[in-house]
């Protein structure tokens, strides 16, 4: 298993990971979705060091994971599978003069929580 671990430690770019796992890719897709593809590759070394599987079994598993991440990017579905539903927002009216205008706090849009005011 040490060969796979050592190989993975040497890889730095999305292109290097895709080439190592023999995944055919379009450069324009990698240029746009580089971080998402690298996120798909993250954790591979840690998983390889704690796994009892053979190098070949891990290689195939990691290859599928990267292929899925790349395919999601190429097809425009990156991040849509695991997205949590947006938080419930209760809009507040801002002005009586602007009937129908609502204010949605940035915290609600970004999924941040306001500190409790006691």
VMD Tcl script that builds the backbone (N, CA, C; Angstrom):
set m [mol new atoms 354]
animate dup $m
set s [atomselect $m all]
$s set {name element resname resid chain x y z} {
  {N N UNK 1 A 0.817 -1.191 0.000}
  {CA C UNK 1 A 0.000 0.000 0.000}
  {C C UNK 1 A 0.862 1.256 0.000}
  {N N UNK 2 A 2.090 1.165 0.394}
  {CA C UNK 2 A 2.922 2.360 0.508}
  {C C UNK 2 A 3.178 3.026 -0.836}
  {N N UNK 3 A 3.151 2.264 -1.943}
  {CA C UNK 3 A 3.367 2.881 -3.244}
  {C C UNK 3 A 2.252 3.865 -3.566}
  {N N UNK 4 A 1.023 3.488 -3.320}
  {CA C UNK 4 A -0.098 4.375 -3.587}
  {C C UNK 4 A -0.014 5.621 -2.712}
  {N N UNK 5 A 0.272 5.445 -1.446}
  {CA C UNK 5 A 0.381 6.579 -0.529}
  {C C UNK 5 A 1.481 7.528 -0.984}
  {N N UNK 6 A 2.630 6.984 -1.302}
  {CA C UNK 6 A 3.751 7.827 -1.758}
  {C C UNK 6 A 3.398 8.551 -3.049}
  {N N UNK 7 A 2.732 7.876 -3.969}
  {CA C UNK 7 A 2.315 8.511 -5.219}
  {C C UNK 7 A 1.349 9.658 -4.944}
  {N N UNK 8 A 0.366 9.427 -4.067}
  {CA C UNK 8 A -0.628 10.456 -3.770}
  {C C UNK 8 A 0.009 11.675 -3.112}
  {N N UNK 9 A 1.006 11.451 -2.287}
  {CA C UNK 9 A 1.694 12.569 -1.622}
  {C C UNK 9 A 2.403 13.479 -2.622}
  {N N UNK 10 A 2.745 12.944 -3.775}
  {CA C UNK 10 A 3.456 13.729 -4.788}
  {C C UNK 10 A 2.515 14.559 -5.663}
  {N N UNK 11 A 1.246 14.227 -5.682}
  {CA C UNK 11 A 0.293 14.912 -6.558}
  {C C UNK 11 A -0.145 16.233 -5.937}
  {N N UNK 12 A -0.166 17.286 -6.774}
  {CA C UNK 12 A -0.528 18.599 -6.264}
  {C C UNK 12 A -1.680 19.252 -7.014}
  {N N UNK 13 A -1.755 19.091 -8.309}
  {CA C UNK 13 A -2.765 19.797 -9.098}
  {C C UNK 13 A -3.914 18.859 -9.473}
  {N N UNK 14 A -5.019 19.464 -9.861}
  {CA C UNK 14 A -6.166 18.670 -10.317}
  {C C UNK 14 A -5.771 17.820 -11.517}
  {N N UNK 15 A -4.988 18.414 -12.426}
  {CA C UNK 15 A -4.552 17.681 -13.617}
  {C C UNK 15 A -3.690 16.471 -13.245}
  {N N UNK 16 A -2.820 16.639 -12.247}
  {CA C UNK 16 A -1.968 15.512 -11.823}
  {C C UNK 16 A -2.817 14.377 -11.260}
  {N N UNK 17 A -3.822 14.697 -10.457}
  {CA C UNK 17 A -4.707 13.661 -9.923}
  {C C UNK 17 A -5.471 12.967 -11.048}
  {N N UNK 18 A -6.031 13.750 -11.956}
  {CA C UNK 18 A -6.801 13.170 -13.056}
  {C C UNK 18 A -5.926 12.297 -13.949}
  {N N UNK 19 A -4.721 12.748 -14.244}
  {CA C UNK 19 A -3.805 11.943 -15.055}
  {C C UNK 19 A -3.395 10.668 -14.326}
  {N N UNK 20 A -3.091 10.777 -13.040}
  {CA C UNK 20 A -2.655 9.608 -12.267}
  {C C UNK 20 A -3.724 8.522 -12.275}
  {N N UNK 21 A -4.996 8.940 -12.175}
  {CA C UNK 21 A -6.085 7.969 -12.142}
  {C C UNK 21 A -6.670 7.702 -13.528}
  {N N UNK 22 A -5.949 8.128 -14.559}
  {CA C UNK 22 A -6.326 7.847 -15.958}
  {C C UNK 22 A -7.735 8.317 -16.299}
  {N N UNK 23 A -8.056 9.523 -15.872}
  {CA C UNK 23 A -9.368 10.094 -16.152}
  {C C UNK 23 A -9.215 11.099 -17.294}
  {N N UNK 24 A -9.955 10.858 -18.371}
  {CA C UNK 24 A -9.927 11.768 -19.515}
  {C C UNK 24 A -10.698 13.023 -19.122}
  {N N UNK 25 A -10.122 14.190 -19.385}
  {CA C UNK 25 A -10.763 15.432 -18.971}
  {C C UNK 25 A -10.585 16.520 -20.016}
  {N N UNK 26 A -11.457 17.516 -19.923}
  {CA C UNK 26 A -11.356 18.708 -20.750}
  {C C UNK 26 A -10.739 19.803 -19.891}
  {N N UNK 27 A -9.726 20.467 -20.423}
  {CA C UNK 27 A -9.021 21.483 -19.644}
  {C C UNK 27 A -9.950 22.619 -19.214}
  {N N UNK 28 A -10.911 22.981 -20.074}
  {CA C UNK 28 A -11.813 24.086 -19.719}
  {C C UNK 28 A -12.648 23.744 -18.492}
  {N N UNK 29 A -13.009 22.472 -18.331}
  {CA C UNK 29 A -13.777 22.051 -17.152}
  {C C UNK 29 A -12.896 22.133 -15.916}
  {N N UNK 30 A -11.666 21.671 -16.035}
  {CA C UNK 30 A -10.738 21.712 -14.900}
  {C C UNK 30 A -10.436 23.158 -14.518}
  {N N UNK 31 A -10.282 24.042 -15.507}
  {CA C UNK 31 A -9.984 25.441 -15.214}
  {C C UNK 31 A -11.092 26.096 -14.395}
  {N N UNK 32 A -12.330 25.745 -14.673}
  {CA C UNK 32 A -13.464 26.352 -13.975}
  {C C UNK 32 A -13.713 25.690 -12.619}
  {N N UNK 33 A -13.562 24.374 -12.549}
  {CA C UNK 33 A -13.955 23.622 -11.355}
  {C C UNK 33 A -12.773 23.006 -10.594}
  {N N UNK 34 A -11.627 23.600 -10.728}
  {CA C UNK 34 A -10.405 23.060 -10.108}
  {C C UNK 34 A -10.584 22.738 -8.623}
  {N N UNK 35 A -11.129 23.663 -7.850}
  {CA C UNK 35 A -11.261 23.443 -6.408}
  {C C UNK 35 A -12.218 22.306 -6.075}
  {N N UNK 36 A -13.303 22.206 -6.810}
  {CA C UNK 36 A -14.263 21.127 -6.551}
  {C C UNK 36 A -13.629 19.774 -6.865}
  {N N UNK 37 A -12.873 19.722 -7.958}
  {CA C UNK 37 A -12.201 18.466 -8.309}
  {C C UNK 37 A -11.176 18.105 -7.247}
  {N N UNK 38 A -10.423 19.090 -6.768}
  {CA C UNK 38 A -9.442 18.819 -5.714}
  {C C UNK 38 A -10.119 18.417 -4.407}
  {N N UNK 39 A -11.298 18.963 -4.144}
  {CA C UNK 39 A -12.038 18.533 -2.959}
  {C C UNK 39 A -12.427 17.062 -3.084}
  {N N UNK 40 A -12.731 16.652 -4.321}
  {CA C UNK 40 A -13.035 15.243 -4.558}
  {C C UNK 40 A -11.837 14.349 -4.280}
  {N N UNK 41 A -10.635 14.927 -4.422}
  {CA C UNK 41 A -9.410 14.167 -4.184}
  {C C UNK 41 A -8.941 14.272 -2.734}
  {N N UNK 42 A -9.492 15.216 -1.995}
  {CA C UNK 42 A -9.024 15.413 -0.624}
  {C C UNK 42 A -9.345 14.206 0.248}
  {N N UNK 43 A -8.504 13.972 1.161}
  {CA C UNK 43 A -8.714 12.861 2.076}
  {C C UNK 43 A -8.249 11.513 1.560}
  {N N UNK 44 A -7.755 11.467 0.331}
  {CA C UNK 44 A -7.344 10.181 -0.224}
  {C C UNK 44 A -6.163 9.588 0.548}
  {N N UNK 45 A -5.200 10.433 0.900}
  {CA C UNK 45 A -4.020 9.928 1.609}
  {C C UNK 45 A -4.413 9.411 2.983}
  {N N UNK 46 A -5.234 10.189 3.706}
  {CA C UNK 46 A -5.680 9.752 5.030}
  {C C UNK 46 A -6.465 8.459 4.966}
  {N N UNK 47 A -7.325 8.351 3.967}
  {CA C UNK 47 A -8.115 7.124 3.817}
  {C C UNK 47 A -7.218 5.948 3.456}
  {N N UNK 48 A -6.213 6.201 2.621}
  {CA C UNK 48 A -5.311 5.121 2.212}
  {C C UNK 48 A -4.486 4.620 3.389}
  {N N UNK 49 A -4.068 5.522 4.276}
  {CA C UNK 49 A -3.231 5.101 5.399}
  {C C UNK 49 A -4.005 4.324 6.445}
  {N N UNK 50 A -5.333 4.545 6.522}
  {CA C UNK 50 A -6.120 3.847 7.539}
  {C C UNK 50 A -6.878 2.648 6.985}
  {N N UNK 51 A -6.801 2.432 5.684}
  {CA C UNK 51 A -7.564 1.352 5.074}
  {C C UNK 51 A -6.784 0.051 5.060}
  {N N UNK 52 A -7.523 -1.030 5.145}
  {CA C UNK 52 A -6.925 -2.365 5.064}
  {C C UNK 52 A -6.978 -2.902 3.641}
  {N N UNK 53 A -7.535 -2.133 2.725}
  {CA C UNK 53 A -7.676 -2.586 1.345}
  {C C UNK 53 A -6.340 -2.574 0.624}
  {N N UNK 54 A -6.290 -3.335 -0.457}
  {CA C UNK 54 A -5.082 -3.374 -1.271}
  {C C UNK 54 A -4.949 -2.082 -2.064}
  {N N UNK 55 A -3.733 -1.823 -2.563}
  {CA C UNK 55 A -3.511 -0.647 -3.391}
  {C C UNK 55 A -4.456 -0.639 -4.587}
  {N N UNK 56 A -4.646 -1.775 -5.215}
  {CA C UNK 56 A -5.497 -1.848 -6.406}
  {C C UNK 56 A -6.945 -1.513 -6.068}
  {N N UNK 57 A -7.443 -2.038 -4.960}
  {CA C UNK 57 A -8.822 -1.755 -4.556}
  {C C UNK 57 A -8.995 -0.273 -4.228}
  {N N UNK 58 A -8.017 0.296 -3.522}
  {CA C UNK 58 A -8.080 1.726 -3.206}
  {C C UNK 58 A -7.973 2.577 -4.467}
  {N N UNK 59 A -7.091 2.183 -5.382}
  {CA C UNK 59 A -6.932 2.914 -6.639}
  {C C UNK 59 A -8.270 2.986 -7.364}
  {N N UNK 60 A -8.966 1.861 -7.478}
  {CA C UNK 60 A -10.247 1.827 -8.177}
  {C C UNK 60 A -11.295 2.665 -7.450}
  {N N UNK 61 A -11.318 2.607 -6.132}
  {CA C UNK 61 A -12.275 3.402 -5.351}
  {C C UNK 61 A -12.015 4.896 -5.535}
  {N N UNK 62 A -10.747 5.297 -5.439}
  {CA C UNK 62 A -10.389 6.706 -5.592}
  {C C UNK 62 A -10.641 7.181 -7.017}
  {N N UNK 63 A -10.390 6.307 -7.975}
  {CA C UNK 63 A -10.624 6.659 -9.371}
  {C C UNK 63 A -12.114 6.947 -9.583}
  {N N UNK 64 A -12.975 6.110 -9.042}
  {CA C UNK 64 A -14.422 6.333 -9.154}
  {C C UNK 64 A -14.832 7.651 -8.494}
  {N N UNK 65 A -14.256 7.926 -7.325}
  {CA C UNK 65 A -14.592 9.163 -6.605}
  {C C UNK 65 A -14.200 10.396 -7.432}
  {N N UNK 66 A -13.002 10.370 -7.990}
  {CA C UNK 66 A -12.569 11.497 -8.814}
  {C C UNK 66 A -13.372 11.594 -10.104}
  {N N UNK 67 A -13.664 10.456 -10.695}
  {CA C UNK 67 A -14.465 10.457 -11.920}
  {C C UNK 67 A -15.833 11.063 -11.645}
  {N N UNK 68 A -16.431 10.713 -10.523}
  {CA C UNK 68 A -17.729 11.275 -10.150}
  {C C UNK 68 A -17.636 12.788 -9.941}
  {N N UNK 69 A -16.589 13.237 -9.244}
  {CA C UNK 69 A -16.419 14.675 -9.009}
  {C C UNK 69 A -16.246 15.412 -10.332}
  {N N UNK 70 A -15.426 14.864 -11.217}
  {CA C UNK 70 A -15.212 15.496 -12.519}
  {C C UNK 70 A -16.509 15.490 -13.340}
  {N N UNK 71 A -17.211 14.359 -13.359}
  {CA C UNK 71 A -18.453 14.257 -14.131}
  {C C UNK 71 A -19.495 15.247 -13.634}
  {N N UNK 72 A -19.594 15.412 -12.314}
  {CA C UNK 72 A -20.523 16.387 -11.748}
  {C C UNK 72 A -20.185 17.795 -12.235}
  {N N UNK 73 A -18.900 18.113 -12.289}
  {CA C UNK 73 A -18.476 19.431 -12.769}
  {C C UNK 73 A -18.800 19.590 -14.249}
  {N N UNK 74 A -18.468 18.604 -15.028}
  {CA C UNK 74 A -18.694 18.660 -16.469}
  {C C UNK 74 A -20.186 18.784 -16.788}
  {N N UNK 75 A -21.018 18.064 -16.029}
  {CA C UNK 75 A -22.455 18.044 -16.295}
  {C C UNK 75 A -23.202 19.184 -15.604}
  {N N UNK 76 A -22.483 19.987 -14.827}
  {CA C UNK 76 A -23.117 21.112 -14.156}
  {C C UNK 76 A -23.895 20.735 -12.921}
  {N N UNK 77 A -23.619 19.564 -12.346}
  {CA C UNK 77 A -24.338 19.135 -11.145}
  {C C UNK 77 A -23.441 19.154 -9.917}
  {N N UNK 78 A -22.265 19.778 -10.018}
  {CA C UNK 78 A -21.320 19.790 -8.898}
  {C C UNK 78 A -21.959 20.420 -7.669}
  {N N UNK 79 A -21.918 19.702 -6.563}
  {CA C UNK 79 A -22.423 20.201 -5.297}
  {C C UNK 79 A -23.934 20.136 -5.134}
  {N N UNK 80 A -24.665 19.737 -6.146}
  {CA C UNK 80 A -26.123 19.728 -6.048}
  {C C UNK 80 A -26.644 18.497 -5.312}
  {N N UNK 81 A -25.882 17.424 -5.297}
  {CA C UNK 81 A -26.344 16.202 -4.634}
  {C C UNK 81 A -26.427 16.360 -3.134}
  {N N UNK 82 A -25.393 16.946 -2.542}
  {CA C UNK 82 A -25.292 16.956 -1.086}
  {C C UNK 82 A -25.688 18.289 -0.466}
  {N N UNK 83 A -26.262 19.197 -1.239}
  {CA C UNK 83 A -26.611 20.495 -0.675}
  {C C UNK 83 A -27.754 20.370 0.310}
  {N N UNK 84 A -27.577 21.048 1.413}
  {CA C UNK 84 A -28.638 21.093 2.411}
  {C C UNK 84 A -29.682 22.106 1.966}
  {N N UNK 85 A -30.909 21.945 2.388}
  {CA C UNK 85 A -31.924 22.928 2.028}
  {C C UNK 85 A -31.586 24.276 2.662}
  {N N UNK 86 A -31.981 25.375 2.031}
  {CA C UNK 86 A -31.677 26.683 2.604}
  {C C UNK 86 A -32.386 26.855 3.938}
  {N N UNK 87 A -31.792 27.653 4.819}
  {CA C UNK 87 A -32.437 27.853 6.116}
  {C C UNK 87 A -33.741 28.614 5.948}
  {N N UNK 88 A -34.671 28.354 6.857}
  {CA C UNK 88 A -35.949 29.064 6.808}
  {C C UNK 88 A -35.702 30.530 7.122}
  {N N UNK 89 A -36.289 31.402 6.314}
  {CA C UNK 89 A -36.076 32.832 6.477}
  {C C UNK 89 A -37.413 33.498 6.734}
  {N N UNK 90 A -37.429 34.340 7.722}
  {CA C UNK 90 A -38.604 35.139 7.981}
  {C C UNK 90 A -38.269 36.568 7.587}
  {N N UNK 91 A -38.743 37.007 6.421}
  {CA C UNK 91 A -38.420 38.365 5.996}
  {C C UNK 91 A -39.104 39.393 6.880}
  {N N UNK 92 A -38.493 40.564 6.973}
  {CA C UNK 92 A -39.021 41.653 7.776}
  {C C UNK 92 A -39.308 42.831 6.858}
  {N N UNK 93 A -40.419 43.503 7.057}
  {CA C UNK 93 A -40.692 44.714 6.290}
  {C C UNK 93 A -39.730 45.794 6.768}
  {N N UNK 94 A -39.191 46.563 5.806}
  {CA C UNK 94 A -38.202 47.571 6.171}
  {C C UNK 94 A -38.825 48.937 6.375}
  {N N UNK 95 A -39.723 49.327 5.506}
  {CA C UNK 95 A -40.310 50.661 5.572}
  {C C UNK 95 A -41.797 50.587 5.292}
  {N N UNK 96 A -42.555 51.361 6.000}
  {CA C UNK 96 A -43.980 51.429 5.704}
  {C C UNK 96 A -44.201 52.085 4.351}
  {N N UNK 97 A -43.282 52.975 3.938}
  {CA C UNK 97 A -43.404 53.665 2.655}
  {C C UNK 97 A -43.198 52.711 1.488}
  {N N UNK 98 A -42.386 51.704 1.674}
  {CA C UNK 98 A -42.067 50.754 0.602}
  {C C UNK 98 A -42.864 49.472 0.795}
  {N N UNK 99 A -44.147 49.574 0.696}
  {CA C UNK 99 A -45.003 48.400 0.895}
  {C C UNK 99 A -44.589 47.306 -0.085}
  {N N UNK 100 A -44.421 46.124 0.417}
  {CA C UNK 100 A -44.033 45.007 -0.430}
  {C C UNK 100 A -42.528 44.786 -0.488}
  {N N UNK 101 A -41.741 45.749 -0.049}
  {CA C UNK 101 A -40.291 45.578 -0.013}
  {C C UNK 101 A -39.938 44.849 1.269}
  {N N UNK 102 A -39.147 43.821 1.129}
  {CA C UNK 102 A -38.776 43.049 2.308}
  {C C UNK 102 A -37.272 43.069 2.495}
  {N N UNK 103 A -36.874 42.836 3.697}
  {CA C UNK 103 A -35.464 42.764 4.050}
  {C C UNK 103 A -35.163 41.342 4.489}
  {N N UNK 104 A -34.176 40.733 3.847}
  {CA C UNK 104 A -33.720 39.407 4.252}
  {C C UNK 104 A -32.293 39.571 4.740}
  {N N UNK 105 A -32.029 39.268 5.993}
  {CA C UNK 105 A -30.687 39.455 6.532}
  {C C UNK 105 A -29.650 38.619 5.790}
  {N N UNK 106 A -28.467 39.171 5.628}
  {CA C UNK 106 A -27.382 38.470 4.954}
  {C C UNK 106 A -27.085 37.143 5.648}
  {N N UNK 107 A -27.211 37.122 6.950}
  {CA C UNK 107 A -26.962 35.890 7.701}
  {C C UNK 107 A -27.877 34.765 7.233}
  {N N UNK 108 A -29.104 35.111 6.896}
  {CA C UNK 108 A -30.057 34.095 6.445}
  {C C UNK 108 A -29.685 33.576 5.069}
  {N N UNK 109 A -29.238 34.454 4.208}
  {CA C UNK 109 A -28.861 34.049 2.856}
  {C C UNK 109 A -27.606 33.193 2.888}
  {N N UNK 110 A -26.655 33.565 3.708}
  {CA C UNK 110 A -25.371 32.864 3.771}
  {C C UNK 110 A -25.410 31.650 4.685}
  {N N UNK 111 A -26.501 31.441 5.381}
  {CA C UNK 111 A -26.606 30.292 6.282}
  {C C UNK 111 A -25.888 30.508 7.595}
  {N N UNK 112 A -25.603 31.766 7.909}
  {CA C UNK 112 A -24.920 32.088 9.173}
  {C C UNK 112 A -25.960 32.266 10.270}
  {N N UNK 113 A -25.536 32.082 11.467}
  {CA C UNK 113 A -26.441 32.259 12.590}
  {C C UNK 113 A -26.037 33.531 13.349}
  {N N UNK 114 A -27.054 34.301 13.708}
  {CA C UNK 114 A -26.807 35.491 14.506}
  {C C UNK 114 A -26.587 35.075 15.953}
  {N N UNK 115 A -25.695 35.782 16.642}
  {CA C UNK 115 A -25.552 35.479 18.075}
  {C C UNK 115 A -26.840 35.854 18.811}
  {N N UNK 116 A -27.169 35.085 19.803}
  {CA C UNK 116 A -28.381 35.342 20.563}
  {C C UNK 116 A -28.243 36.633 21.362}
  {N N UNK 117 A -29.282 37.429 21.304}
  {CA C UNK 117 A -29.314 38.649 22.078}
  {C C UNK 117 A -30.171 38.399 23.303}
  {N N UNK 118 A -29.574 38.540 24.441}
  {CA C UNK 118 A -30.320 38.246 25.686}
  {C C UNK 118 A -30.651 39.501 26.423}
}
mol reanalyze $m
mol bondsrecalc $m
mol representation Tube
mol addrep $m
